Amino acid sequence: MPLLGFDRRRPMLAPDLVSIASRLRAAGCVFADEEARLLLSVEQSPAELTAMVDRRVAGVPLEQIIGWAEFCGLRILVAPGVFVPRRRTEFLVRQALGLCPSDAVIVDLCCGSGAVATTLAAVRPDATVFAVDIDPIAVACARRNLADRGLVFEGDLFAPLPASLTGRVDIIVANAPYVPTDEVAFMPVEARLFEPRASADGGDDGLDVQRRIAATSSQWLSPSGCLLVETGQRQAAQTAEIFSLNGLLPRIVRREELDATVVVGIAI
Ligand SMILES: C[S@@+](CC[C@H](N)C(=O)[O-])C[C@H]1O[C@@H](n2cnc3c(N)ncnc32)[C@H](O)[C@@H]1O
């Protein structure tokens, strides 16, 4: 994209870039130049562009405005009101790929936009991929991302999955909500106001949904199947204990650069 004003459709491109970036910077956007470029890259009228910048200044996540997020090198569609996939969750995907047998059956619980399921399906076309979320807006978004590469169900954790999967799932992945209820109020405005509370709030200690997942996983997993859950660094030991209590042999893995922690549990 030209940055110096030679684009016939947008002769004011360079001034736009500078003025948009300075508005974003003033609103506290750390990557203002990069964000301005991304906003300008969307095909739109000047009025629409202004409206987009206004929304960003109001705190709406950039990805919900431009309609996509980069995740593991893929463009994942992100609808307004849907949790924006985080870079740290790429670590969960990599851990799952490392354990994935051929022709695996994979379930992505709490799938949100479907970023994890979509990436796994893209990298492992031999796998059969299922995804579940309780939020109908997220489910619609995940269905667009997964398209014909997997099935997305709406409902509470394992409840909507076909009973025929019992004992046959090789990999269960979950980036379930894990923020303790008392800490939700301290989250950044983007998350607090523009992502659903159910995508963050994990109950008193943040681990309520993880507990429910671990309690039921064993009945869905194949004999050497694995449950992989993203968790907080300071919650990891407790997540691992929850796994042990539910018949899973846990291992904590951590990637410092991404501030990513995953607990991997193997069915025993
Ligand atoms: C932290 S977001 C993660 C989304 C996605 N896995 C990702 O990493 O981008 C958690 C998601 O869990 C979903 N969720 C919360 N409680 C759920 C439940 N009981 N059953 C299914 N999904 C649930 C929320 O709607 C939200 O989309």
The ligand as an ORCA input file, in Angstrom:
! r2SCAN-3c Opt
* xyz 0 1
  C     -10.983    -16.910     26.888
  S     -12.190    -17.127     25.627
  C     -11.246    -18.164     24.547
  C     -11.747    -18.248     23.146
  C     -10.818    -19.050     22.222
  N     -10.578    -20.378     22.728
  C      -9.509    -18.345     22.022
  O      -8.506    -18.747     22.605
  O      -9.471    -17.350     21.283
  C     -13.283    -18.233     26.453
  C     -14.527    -18.671     25.651
  O     -15.224    -19.613     26.487
  C     -16.595    -19.522     26.230
  N     -17.277    -20.167     27.349
  C     -17.379    -19.730     28.639
  N     -18.062    -20.621     29.380
  C     -18.380    -21.659     28.540
  C     -19.074    -22.889     28.736
  N     -19.582    -23.243     29.933
  N     -19.234    -23.706     27.662
  C     -18.719    -23.368     26.454
  N     -18.066    -22.204     26.212
  C     -17.896    -21.375     27.251
  C     -16.818    -18.029     26.078
  O     -18.015    -17.770     25.384
  C     -15.555    -17.606     25.299
  O     -15.788    -17.601     23.923
*
